[in-house]
């Protein structure tokens, strides 16, 4: 089984399209210790948001 790669929201290439990622880092300073801990594995939040849009 392939291991999933952690992708920080700040480094995500889909951040401008991912509402979940935008909300997660909205009020977090880029210099904060937790900034790189906010994210998902292999763009799963972005993928889930795209799949849930039925209309």
N, C-alpha and C positions, 0 to 999 in steps of 0.2 A: 504494500500500500504506500502510495506517495505521501510524504509529509507535506503539510501545508505551510506556506511561507507567511510570516506575520508582516503586514503592511500597515505602517502608521498612516493615519488620516492626513497628516501634514505632508507626507511624501507620496500620496496616492495620485495617480494620473487621472482618476475619475472624480476627484473631490468636487469639481465645479458642477458635476451632474448628480452627485450623491447627497441627497438631503439628510440622510442619517449621519454621514460623516461631518457635514457642515454643522449640524446641531451639536454633535459631540464635542467639537473643538471651538465652538462659537465664543465662549468666554474664558478660554484657556490661553494663557500667555505662551508664546512660542519658546520662551526661555525657561518655562516651568519644567520641573523634574518629571512630571507625569505626561508631558506633551507627546513623547514617543510611545507611551503605553496605551494611547488611545488609537484604536484601529480595528482591523479584522484580519482574517486569514484568507488570502487569495481572492480579494475583492468580493467576498461573500455578501456584504451588506449592499454593495452596488448591484450585484447580480440578483439578489432577492428583491430589491426594489423594482428592478426592471421586469421581473417575472410576475410580480403581484399586480402590475398595471394591466388590467384587462380591457379598459375602455380608453 
